[in-house]
Amino acid sequence: MALFNLWEQTQIQKTKPENMFNTETMLPISEIKSDTLILKDWGLRSILKVEWINLDLKNSDEIWIVLEQYKRFLNWLWFPIQIVVRNNYLDLSKYLNYVEKNISQITNPILKESGNSYFTFLQNIDSKQWLIYEKSFYIVVPYYEGEKDESSIKKSWITKILDTLNAKDDVEKIVARYRSFQKNKDMLDTRCNLVIDGLWGMWINAEKLSTPEIISLLFNYYNPLLHNAQSKM
């Protein structure tokens, strides 16, 4: 009877999937530390937030200079980069509170009526979600040990998905990644500095996202509604 029970437990355990497809297993990210994303395939990523410039406010000579500098910047890079443009819903709640507070302090009835009209106008816009957007620009800088960036990045999408699903972090892999992390991070930081200097040649400021900023960005990307609700609390 004991042998039968042992055999039955073994069969039950075998039917359980070894790797549950939760959020953690679906993401290619192993951990985030020292302002750097560490991927399960041993790759590293840094994210730069880039300010934008309005070419409509520049004359033809300035536009030509910016475009020429941009072409030189891309041709000068010997490693791949990813340019990400995100459309984010513009939350007006804080600005509405600011406007309402200032309107309550107005004593002139004409100005107060104008302020209330402006507040109602903004409130109607804010109630219609996804009506106003602001663009955010990012550059993702990669690094793989031995500078094998192209072969690692240019894998087919199905290969990347299968690699992510089959990636199992054990103690040996984590320890090996930790040992090579600092050396590879120095190389990645050098690339980031080169990108920042190249963008500065076009009068574009860029700064590297910190660990909390990376976490907030990813959380907002995968949980936009929940992130907005928590930010209002």
PyMOL commands that set and color helices and strands:
alter all, ss='L'
color gray80, all
select helices_A, chain A and resi 2-15+23-26+55-57+60-76+93-103+109-127+145-147+149-153+157-166+171-200+211-222+224-231
alter helices_A, ss='H'
color red, helices_A
select strands_A, chain A and resi 29-33+36-39+44-50+82-89+133-143+206-208
alter strands_A, ss='S'
color yellow, strands_A
deselect
rebuild
show_as cartoon
